[in-house]
Amino acid sequence: MVYTGEDYSGRDITMTKSADAVIIVCGRMGTLHEFATAVETKKPIGVLERTGGVADEIRSLIKRVYSRESEKIIFESDPKTLVKKMIETIDKNKKHNIAHLKRAKQKK
């Protein structure tokens, strides 16, 4: 848990930036804000489709607004499959980041 002393609009930025990944389920404006923050901070994003709200609009939204990031967003209608894919993505990113840090350290 991270105490921020912020209201929701500040707290969701801290929460999103602190996460390894973000999963979008239904939602309204706050969820849309978390999604936009996740895109801009290049977090892995999973969208659980057919849950209503923002989650069901994201696929069409990214085609119009975030096309450069669309290949990084995982869409799935089965929650177990989505979580499995997100864990695989997080693990892959962590391995990539560790290898990158090792290479950078060797250059010093």
N, C-alpha and C positions, 0 to 999 in steps of 0.2 A: 504494500500500500504506500502511496506517495501522497503526503499532505502538501497541498499547494497554497491553501488560503485563498484560492481563486473561486469565482463563480463557475458555472458550467462551461461557458465559452473559453475560459482560460484553462480549466481542468482537463477538458477533452484534448487540447493540444498537447499538454504534458503527457497525458495517458497514451495518446497515439504515438508520440515520438519515443516514448519509453518502451513500447511493445516491440517484440520480435516480428510480429505480423498483425494484420487486422482482418477480422472476419465481419462482413456486413450481413446483418439479418434484419429484414423488414426495415423499420426506421422512418424518421421524418427529417426535419432540417438539421438536427444535431448529428444524425448519422451521415447526412450528406457532407457536413463540415468535417467529420472524422475521416470520411472517404477522401475528400479533397486534401486534407492534411497528410494522409497516408500516401497519396499519389505524389504530392510535392516533396515528401521526405523519402521517396523511393522505397517504401515498405512493401513487403509482399502483401497482396490483398486477395482475400477469398470472398466471393459473393454467394450466399445461399439463396438461390433463385426460388421463385414461387412461394415467397414468404410475405409478399405484399410490400407496400411502401416504397422507399427509396431503392431497396435491393432489386426490385423488379424493373426499375428505370435505369439502372447503371449501365447496362449493356448498350442501350441506345444513346445514353448520355456520352459515353466515352467515344462513340463513333463520331460525335459532333464536336466534342471539346478536348478530349484527352487521347486522341488516336495514337500518339507516340508511345503511350504507356499501356495500350490495350493488351499487348501480348504478355504483360507481366501480371495480369489479373486472372485469377482462376474462378471460373463460373461452374457451379455444381448445384444440383437440386437435392442430392442426398447428403445429409449432414455428416455422416460417418466418412464418406468418401472425401468430402471437402476437407475435413480435419486431417485425414491421412495425407492428402496432397499438400496441405499447408505445412505439416510437420516435415515432410520430405523437402519442401522448398526451404524451410528454415534451416534444416540440417545441411543442405547443399550450400546455402549462403554462408553459414558459419565455417564450413570447410574452405570455401573460397576465400573468406576473410582471413582465416588463419594462414593459409598459404601465401596470401598477399603480404601479411605482416612479416612472415618469415623471410620472404624475398627482400622486403624493404630493410629488414634488419641486417641481412647479409651484405647489402650495398653500402652500409655504413662503415 
